[in-house]
């Protein structure tokens, strides 16, 4: 499998940053219609927030859409951190190189197909009673 090039990584990084900006706009729109004043107060602060601050500012359970945005921001932030650390494009579990085409389709991909399957199976086991 061919390793991701620095040019490809830069394209993906730009895509991730763009997606993060779009998510911030969605978060602001959702916050602005909230009936809770503490959420309305965040609208003007969102643009200046980094991913960690934004995630911690969004209280769990406020709304399904905010929880979804929060998860997407976490995934984008993890991918951007991987780029910064030089680990992007490697499976987070076994460290094999991920398929470049797959990374372009899903830039937040963290695991190779085998490790993703194991991860999903383990996740299901945790939910069984």
C-alpha positions in Angstrom: 0.0 0.0 0.0 1.3 3.4 -0.9 1.9 5.9 2.0 0.1 9.2 1.9 2.2 12.0 0.5 2.7 15.4 2.2 0.7 17.0 -0.7 -2.2 14.6 -0.1 -2.0 15.2 3.6 -2.2 19.0 3.1 -5.3 18.6 0.9 -6.9 16.5 3.6 -5.9 19.0 6.3 -7.5 21.8 4.3 -10.7 19.7 3.9 -10.8 19.0 7.6 -10.3 22.6 8.6 -13.1 23.6 6.2 -15.4 21.0 7.7 -14.5 22.3 11.2 -15.5 25.8 10.1 -18.8 24.5 8.6 -19.5 22.6 11.9 -18.9 25.8 13.9 -21.5 27.5 11.7 -24.0 24.7 12.4 -23.2 24.8 16.1 -23.8 28.6 16.2 -27.1 28.2 14.3 -28.3 25.5 16.8 -27.1 27.5 19.8 -28.9 30.6 18.6 -32.3 28.8 18.7 -31.9 27.2 22.0 -34.3 28.1 24.8 -31.4 28.0 27.3 -29.6 31.3 27.8 -26.2 29.8 28.6 -26.2 28.3 25.1 -27.3 31.5 23.5 -24.4 33.2 25.2 -21.9 30.9 23.5 -22.9 32.0 19.9 -20.6 35.0 19.7 -17.7 33.0 21.2 -17.7 29.9 19.0 -15.5 31.4 16.2 -12.7 32.0 18.6 -12.8 28.5 20.2 -10.5 25.7 19.3 -11.9 22.2 19.2 -11.2 21.3 22.8 -12.8 24.4 24.1 -15.8 24.0 21.9 -16.3 20.4 22.9 -16.1 21.2 26.6 -18.6 24.1 26.1 -21.2 21.9 24.6 -23.0 20.2 27.5 -23.8 16.6 26.8 -27.5 15.9 26.3 -28.5 19.4 25.4 -29.7 18.2 22.0 -29.2 15.4 19.6 -27.8 17.7 16.9 -25.3 19.3 19.3 -24.1 15.8 20.5 -23.7 14.8 16.8 -21.7 18.0 16.1 -19.6 17.4 19.2 -18.7 13.9 18.0 -17.8 15.1 14.5 -15.6 17.9 16.0 -13.8 15.2 18.1 -13.2 13.1 15.0 -11.9 16.1 13.0 -9.7 17.2 15.9 -8.2 13.7 16.2 -7.4 13.6 12.5 -5.8 17.1 12.7 -3.8 16.1 15.7 -2.6 13.0 13.8 -1.4 15.2 11.0 0.4 17.5 13.4 2.1 14.5 15.1 3.0 12.8 11.9 0.8 9.8 12.6 -2.0 10.6 10.1 -2.7 7.8 7.7 -1.7 5.1 10.2 -4.1 2.8 11.9 -4.5 3.9 15.5 -4.5 0.3 16.7 -2.0 -1.6 14.6 -0.2 1.3 12.9 -0.4 -0.1 9.4 -0.8 2.4 6.6 -4.4 3.3 5.7 -5.6 3.3 2.1 -5.1 6.8 0.7 -8.3 6.5 -1.3 -10.2 5.6 1.9 -8.7 8.6 3.6 -9.9 10.9 0.9 -13.4 9.4 1.2 -13.4 9.6 5.0 -10.6 11.9 6.3 -11.4 11.1 9.9 -10.8 7.4 9.5 -8.7 6.1 12.4 -8.5 2.3 11.8 -7.8 -0.2 9.1 -10.7 -2.4 8.1 -9.6 -5.3 10.3 -9.1 -3.2 13.4 -12.3 -1.3 12.8 -14.2 -4.6 12.7 -12.6 -5.7 16.0 -13.3 -2.2 17.5 -17.0 -2.4 16.5 -17.3 -5.9 17.8 -15.8 -4.9 21.1 -18.1 -1.9 21.3 -21.1 -4.1 20.8 -19.9 -6.5 23.6 -19.8 -3.5 26.0 -23.5 -2.7 25.4 -24.8 -6.2 25.9 -26.4 -6.9 29.3 
